């Protein structure tokens, strides 16, 4: 069996036997968005069919109180049920290993766990079909990241600092490298240069091939705008849950391959001051019975009425979506004018200064889609993709007409024009308040639950907002030490 999609436990056993697999690694997602895992000998699954209790049906136990955003200590026992359709040969580990993504269940009730992010994605897909509006939502994220040569950071009671470095960094053009060979992309001039300016071509190519080996289809890779090793590798569009699964594998492979090259990969939105940050533009289209719902020739950008209502819903709820889609305090250091950051909640064809862009590369009806540009790859895709979809569906169900499209450079607009345009939140705290005030659309069909919303807001305020608010910042010493 090739390293592709499996469908049953027997398929997984065959994959193990035919590839001399030694280890099976079970992965699941915590609430903020990192993969967690543990491993068992592959023989445990090979012999599973002879057991009284099956790993596939009865699951494996774990401590839910040790996972971010999950259980309290007095209710810690949880179980994982592996999904055999997700089994692939791990493309980065030395010991032959099969990776399997799991769903989370309560061991007493046997009910799917409401805070399992993957379960929320599954409910979003089911709700879409139940509405009768569409039977498929395709997502295509463009996740950007940096590859640095060095990173150091510390925060304690008496000091705090960070330091990142890149052999590509424009700031190293004068460094004695014995010899320094130049060819370092200038600030904001890293988009599409050929090698030797683009020194990361080979590693991105290897990353792309490893991703394809793991069942993640890739469309393109390239250097991004910022100096200092900013990159992008784009995944071909897929249904919601599949895409969230693939984006987790994408981040896993990129981080591990970077380490193998002696580099470090980060999806942190704004690691460099004064240059472009890393976003994750999310493309979305709805389909029914194999036909796109996005296209109508002759309308603005050839958008159907359904697509326009989708945009209306996303723009209306865009500020609360970003509590999931731009989920860090650092996200809002990227969402500022002047760095191609889409801070204006308007839509436009081709215009990258708008939060929703309509790509115009192709005239094919099948290529018609919208692109929500304000999210970043620090987001948990199992929460962010459903939030975008639920906003789009709310737009369709309530016939929310978007404001007129904006076909001029908003970064050059005057203050009077900008005052009439809604903008994204200026901080994570503001985004969380927006979610607190505007989340009814997320509760439709039970996709998100009040408990998930409340837990997310409480967790983010405590761990992110308050933790940063309480600590002195290095730049404050520059501003205020001599006061």
N, C-alpha and C positions, 0 to 999 in steps of 0.2 A: 504494500500500500504506500502510495506517495504521501508526502507530508502535506496533506490537504485536509478538507473537511471530512470528519467522521460523523456517524449518526447514532451508533449504538455502542453499549459497553463491549460487545464482541468485536466491533471495529477497532476499538481502542486496544483490546487484547492482541488483535492481529498486528496493529501498528507496533506494539511493544515487542512482540516476538520476531517480526520480520526485520526490525531495525536494531535488535540486540540492546534494547533500552534497559537501563539499570535502575532508574529513579523515576517516580511520578511526582510532580510538583503541583500542589493544589493552591490556586490563587483566588483571592476575593478582594473586594474593594472596601476600604474604610469610608466613613462619611465625607471627610475632606477630599479624598480622591487618590490616595496612594494604594497600590497593590500590596497586600499582605500575603504570606505564603507559609506552607510547611510541606515537607516531602516524606514519602514512604518508599520502601523498596518496591520495585516494579512487580516482584513476585506476589505482593499483596493483591494486586489487581488480577494477575493471571489466575490465581487460585480463588478469586472472589466467587466464582460461580458454584464452588463447592461448599460455601459457608452457609450457616443458618441465617445470618444477617448479611446483607449486601452493602458494600460501600456506596454503590450507586443509588440504592433506594432508601437505606437507613441513614446514610451520611456518616460524617466524622465529627467528633466533638471538638470545641475550642472555647476559650475563655473570652466571652464577649465584653467583659468589663475592662479588658486590656486593650481594646480597640477604640480608636478615637471616635467619639460621637455615638457609641453603642450603649451597652447595658451598664447598670449599677452593679456593685459587687454582690448584692444579695440575689441577683437574677442573672448571674454571669454565664451559665451553661447555655451554649447555642450549638447548632449543628450546621455543617456544610454538606450540600448535595452537589456532587460534581456534575457538570453538564457535558455529556460525551461528545456533543457536536463541536465543542471548542478545543478538543485535543489536538495538539501539534507538537512536533519535535522542537524542543527549545533550541534556538539557533545560536546561542552565545555561551552556553555552559560547556565545560570540558567533559564532564561525565555525561554519557548519553541519557537524556532526560526528556520525558513527555510532560508538557504543561497542560493543565486542565483548569478552566475557570469554574468557580462554584457559585451556587445560590445559597442564601442563608435562611434557615428555618428555626422556629421555636421548637425545642425538643419535647415540650409538654403538649402543646396544641397541634403540632405538626403543620402550622400555618406559616406561610412565607413571612419573613421579617419585614415590618413596615419601613424600617430605616435602611434596609439593604438597597444601596443605590441602583444595583442592576434590576431589582424587582420594580423599582419606580420606572425605569426605562421600559420594562416589559408591559407594565400597566399603561404607559403612554401609547405604545403601539396598539394594545387591545382597545383602548378608548378611541383612538383614531378610527379603527374599523367599525366600532359600535355606532359612531355618529353617522355613518353612511356617506360622509363627505368624500373620503378617499380610503383606499385600502393599503397604501404604501407611502411612507415618508422617507425620502432619500436625503442623507446628510453627507456633506463633504467638507471636513475641516482643513484649514491650511495652518498648521502649527509651526510657529517659528521658535528658534532656540539659539543659544550661543554655545560655542565650543571654546573654552578657555584653557590656557596652559597651566594656570595656577589660581587658586582661590583660598583665601584665609579670612576668617572672621571670628570675632569674640565679643561677648557682652557679659559683663559681670557688675559687681557693685561699684567698682572704681574705674572701669575703662570700657570702651566700646569702639570697635572699628571694623571695617571690611577692606579687603584688597583683592582685586581680580586683575589678571594679566593675560595678555594674548600676544603671541609672536606676530600676529597680523595687525596689532593695534597701531593706529596712527601715532599714538603717544610714544611708541618705541622707535620712531624713525631716526632718532639720534642716539639710540642705545648702542654701546660697544658690544657687538655680538660675535666678534672675532672670526669672520667679518660680518657686518650688517649688510645684507644684500638688497635692502630697499624693498620695493614692491609691497608696500603696506597700504591697503585701501584707506583713502582719506575719509574723515568723518562724513557720513551721509552719502558716500560714493561707493558703497560696497555692492550695489545692485548689478549683477550679471557680468562682472569683469572675468576675463579668462585667466587661467594660470599664466604666469606665476603670481599675479595679484591674488587670485583665488587659490590659496594653498591647501584648501580642504576638499578639493574635487574628489580625490581618490577615496577618502574616508566616507564621504557622502555616498559615493557609488557603492562602496562595500555595505554601508548601512542599508541602502536601497535593495541590494541583492539579498541581504539577510532578511529584510522585511518581507520580500516576495517569497522567500523560502518558508517563512512562517505563515503564509497565507494572507498577507496584507498587500493588496494590489496598490502599486505606486504609479502615479502619472508623470511626475517630474521632480527634479531636485535642482537647487541653485543656491548661490550665495545671496544673502539679503543685504538690505540698505546699509546697516550699521558697520562701522569698522570693528575690529576685535573679534571676528569669527562668527558673525550672525548668519544662520542658515535656515533653509526651508526645504522640507520634503513633503510633497502633497500626496495624500491617499485618495484613490479613486472612490467616488461616491458609493454608499451602501445603505441598507436599511438601518434604522436607529440603533437597535441593540447590537447588531453586528459591528456597526461603526464604533460604538463606544468600546466594545471588546478590542477592536483593532487599534484604537487610539491608545489604550493601555499597553498593548504589546509594542506599539510604536515607541512610546516613551521608554519602556523597559529596554528595548534593543538599542536605542540611541544612547542611553546612559551607559549601558554596559560596553558597547563597542567603543565609545569615547574613552572609557577607562582603559580598555585594551590598547589603545593608541597613546596612552599617557596623557590624555586630555580629560576634561570634565565638562559635561553637558548640563546646561540649566535651562529650564522653561520659565524661570523667573521673569516677569514681564519687563522690568526696568532695572537691569543690573548696572547700566552705564548712565552717567549723567551727561547730558548735552548731545546724545545721539539717539537714534530711533530705538524704541523698545520692541519687544516681541509680542505679537498678537496671535489670535487664532480666529481668522475669518471663517465663518460657518455658512456653507451653502446649503440651501433647503429647496426641495421641490416636492409637490404632492402628485400622486398618480392614482388612477382608478381604472380597473379592468385593462391594465396595460397601456393606458393613454394618459398623457400629461394633462394636468389641470391648470397649467401655468400660462398657456399661450393663447393669444388672440391677435391675429394680424391686424395692423392698423391702429391699435391702441398705443398709448405711450409705451415705448420700449417693447411693443408687442406683448404686453401683459394682459392676461385675462382678468375679468372682474374678480374671480376668486383670488388670484395672486395679489391684486390691489388690496382686497380685504385682509389678506394675510399680512401684508406690509402695515396696514392700519393697526392691526392687533399688536404686532411686534413693536411699532413705534409707541403705541399707547402704554404698553407694559414694559418698554425697554429699560426703564430705570430700575424696576424690581427684578427683571431678568438678570441684571448685572450683579445682584447679590449672590447669584450662583455663577454667572459667566465671567465675572471679574472679581474673584473672591478673596483677594488679598489687599492689604494696605498698599503694597507696592504696585498693584494694578492701576491705581489712580495717579501714580507718578508717570505712567505711560499715557493715560487718557487726558492729555493736555494739548492745546492747539500747537501746531508748528512742527510736529514730528509724524505727519501722516496719520495721526490718531483720530479716529472717527468719533468726535465728541458731540456732534449735532444730530439730534433725533429727527432726521429727514431722510428722504430717499431720492435716488437719482440714477440715471443710466450712466455708467462709466465713471462717475464722480467719486473719487476715493476720500473726499472730505465729508461724505455723508455716512451715517450709521448703517443705512441699508443701500447697497449698490446693486444694480442690475447688470451683470456682466453682458457685454455685447460682442464677444469674440466670434460667436456663431449665430447664424440666422435660423438654425434648425429648431423647430418646436421642441424637440426632445432635450435640447440644451438650455431651454429657458428655466431660470431659477432666480432666487434672490440670495443675497449675501449679507448676513449680519456681521458687521466688522468690529464691534466693540468688545468682544470677548477675548480672553487669552487662555493659554494652555496650562495655566495654574488651576483651571477649572476642573471639576469632576464631570466628565462627559455624560455619565449616567444621570446627572441632575440637570446639566446645562441644556443638552439636546431636548429632553422633555419640556423644560421651561420654555424654550423657543417654540416648540411645536404647540404647546398649550396656548401660548399667546397668539400664534397664527390661527389656530382653530377658533379662539374667541373672536378674532377679527372677522372670520367667515360667518360664524353663527350670529353675530350681532351686527353684521354689515358695517363694520367700522371703516369709513372712508379715510384714507391718509390725507394729510395736507398736500398741497400742490408740490410736484417734484422740484428739486433745486438743481439747476444746471449751471451753476457758477461756483468758483472757488470760495468756499466758506471761510477758508483761512485768511482771505483777503477782504472779507466783508467788513463794512463799517459797524460801529457799535449799535446804531439804531436798528440795522437789519438783524444782527445777532440777538438783540433783546427780544425779538418776536419769535425766536426759534428755541424750542425745548432742547436742553442739553442733558448729557449723562450725569450721574452723580459725581461730585468732586472728591468723594472719599468713600471708603468702605462703610463707615458708620452711616453716611447718608444713604447708601445703597440698601443697607439693612433696614433702615427706617422706611424706605420705599417698599421693601418686601413686606414689612409689618403692616403697612397701610394698604397694600395692593397685592393680594394673593388669592382672592376668591377664584380667579380663573384657573389657578393651579390645582384647586381642590375638586374640580369637575371630574366625574367618573372615579373619584377616589385615587387619582393618579398620585398626587401628593396628599399627605394627611396633615392635619393641624399639628400633630406631634412632630413630624419631620420639619415643618416650617419653624416651629418654636425651638426645637433642638438646634437647628442650623443657626438661627439668629442668636441664641444664647451662647452657643459654642464660639461663634465668630466674634461676638462682642467681647467675650472673656479672653480667648486665646490670642486673637489678632488685635482688635482695636484697643482694649484696655492695656494689654501687655506693652504695646508700643507707646501708648500715651503716657505711661508711668516712667519711662526710661529716658534719661537725657540723650540727646542726639549730638554726634560730634560737631555738626555745623553750628549748634547752639553755642558752643565754646567760642567759635570764631565770631559770632554775632554779639555775644553778651558777656564774655569773661571779664572785660574791662569796664563793665557798667558801674 
